[in-house]
Amino acid sequence: MLSIKEVTKRYASLTALDQVSLEIRAGEFFGLLGPNGAGKSTLMSLVAGLRATDGGSIALNNVVLSTTDASTRMQLGLVPQDIALYQELSAEQNLRVFGKLYGLKGAELRQRVDETLAAVQLTDRRRDAVKTFSGGMQRRLNLAAALMHRPQLLLCDEPTVGVDPQSRNAIFDYLAQLNREGLTIIYSTHYMEEATRLCSRIGIIDKGKILALGSLDELLTQLPFEEEIRFPANEQTAWLVQQLASQGAVTTIDGIHRFQPRPDYRLSEFYTLTESHNLPARLFTSQRPTLEALFLHLTGRNIRE
Amino acid sequence: MSVLLTLLGKDFAILIRNRGALVLSLIVPMLIIYIVGMVFGIGRSNPGPTSIPLAVVNASSDPAAQQIVDSLRAQGTFQVITNYVNADKTTRPLVEGDLRPMIHDRKFSYALVIPADLFSDDRIGLHLKILSDPRNEIESQMVNGLLQKVIFSSVPNLLGKSLIAGNRKFLGTARNDQFNRALADNIASTFGGDPKTILDNINNGNFGFNQLTQSSSGGAGNGSNNATADFLARLVKIDQVQVVGKDVKSPQATQIVGGYAVMFLLFAVSGSSAAFFDEKNSGIFRRLLSAPVSRAQLLWSRFFYGVLFGLGQLTTLFLAGQLLYGVDVTGHLGGLILACTCVAAACTSFGMLLSAITRSATAANSLATLLVITMSAVGGAWFPISLMPAFMQHLAHYTLVYWAIEAFNGVLWAGDSFVQLLPIVGVLIGITVVVMSFSVWRFNKSPLFE
């Protein structure tokens, strides 16, 4: 459906995207996972036609996108990172404005407004000014405004920034429902939990390059270990970190050491070592590796750095 | 104490980083001081108005009449026009019949007619005529005062000649000569002096009016000066003929309403350009431009909104002028709508230019304040431009405030027809087209998203 071929984008001396290639299939829920400044929003902007590429091409249903061709944009819906709504206008007025921009009018426009407001559970607040809404309600309306014209491809650029858990779940449920109904979604985030929960396929992006691409399972097989052992970072375990340094990678995040062993390292050796130093077994948990571990493995950095 | 210093330092750090605030707080006041200083002649070698176009029709063959013209030319106040330029660029001396249409066409606002019978044996004193378009009250009063001053101070002997001529007509030559001789002898015997010199002075009309006019123009308002001025005013008859605006119902309000209207409009559209940045910063631009909407459509929609808003604001202002001060708005509705539309378009294009060339609402606001105040002052919204130095008068023609005031005055003061308004309207439309073209070009080129 969406074909991104060797796309490059530069801002002065900074290369924001470096020969990025991606194929997004129809009906896919594609996650673009990367830290801030990785190039996610730039890629979204290029697909949305907000910026021109400096190299490569982007085609939607075999039609090459450009910043000047408005026709292909009818098939796209963008949920910007910011609350892109007219704060003084009501929810209904906002949806009417954005619907009209896509050519909706009359009874069809009214029907779409009703349906969309109902879908994001804002029918009872339809006549209230957006500025009176909570952050979560504004986020839901922000999403709704991109769906008025029923696009084929929805671009969600970190749509849950600053949203409370309840509203976030509501947005996730709605997006999952839309995807089940056939809507293709590209969802950019720096929250691996969101990518893990929502996306059928994930592209990990950093410094303008796609580092890894595939389903969650496919991505995790790229890790050289199958299990990760976590234990608290304190005086009691400080010596252990030194012992393990030659047996794999040890990183510390939020006061927790994460030991990712070499492929040839046998975990029985680890437990023998800890028992010999009378460290209780309850200190250690063994976990399946996560996207965070994969990002760390690929970049040597934590995704939240 | 350290807390106080930290907070103090913080405020200065914010100010230094906020260039817009710096501009507002430093440059704008300096600019205003400079302009006001220029208007009031502070630091100028020749304070007062300069280069006011003044047409002079000299129908008199008397050398004294030419003396008046030369005196006016010698003043920096007036740019004396004595010739009519034909279509083929040839010239001929102006005649009185040329003046009214030329004043209507704004070639000049003041004209002095020196008639063929500058001196008449039938009356005592001089007879002159001033034709004017007093669309600016301050300028008009100043010009009339200056004209009278030039006439009174530059050619006092004319008054004496006139008195002698009138006397000769009344008494007859023989009795007049006899009267003059007797007068000279009496003056010599009472006050001293040479009777022959005194008689020559009387016969030449040299009554010492030079000293009178000098003292009347010098000191401030004592009884002697008032009496002198009154005496001179009786001897010099100046017919004041108002060519334009004589039927205006509320002259003073009509004269000022245009300037203030355009200034408020400029501030309003500047605010509108700042709102443009709110849309940009809130991400609405992203949403809009990801829809089938072009950058140019964004700018043009804002432009048309500005024009309609401006029309609404101007309509409200003028209606308030009618209700409160009796400005005749409904009597000039057609022309006023045309002028308001063109002024609103030009002002809005100015707002769009600010949006296109600045990168933040703060920068737009700062630049707007600077330009609106400058244009209002230089363009004549606050003071008559004739009070300013010549270069500033020239500069005024490059401000849309000047043309907006011209348009409003044309409609409300001069009662211009659509056709008469066309040149001014053409300039305003030209400003709009040029500024909007540049703004759209710049807007399309500029990075909208950081």
Interface residues (C-beta under 8 A of the other chain):
Chain A: S45 A48 G49 L50 R51 T68 A70 S71 R73 M74 L76 G77 L78 P80 Q81 D82 I83 A84 L85 Y86 Q87 F98 L101 Y102 G103 A145 A146 L155
Chain B: N281 S282 G283 I284 R286 R287 L288 L289 S290 A291 P292 V293 S294 L448 F449
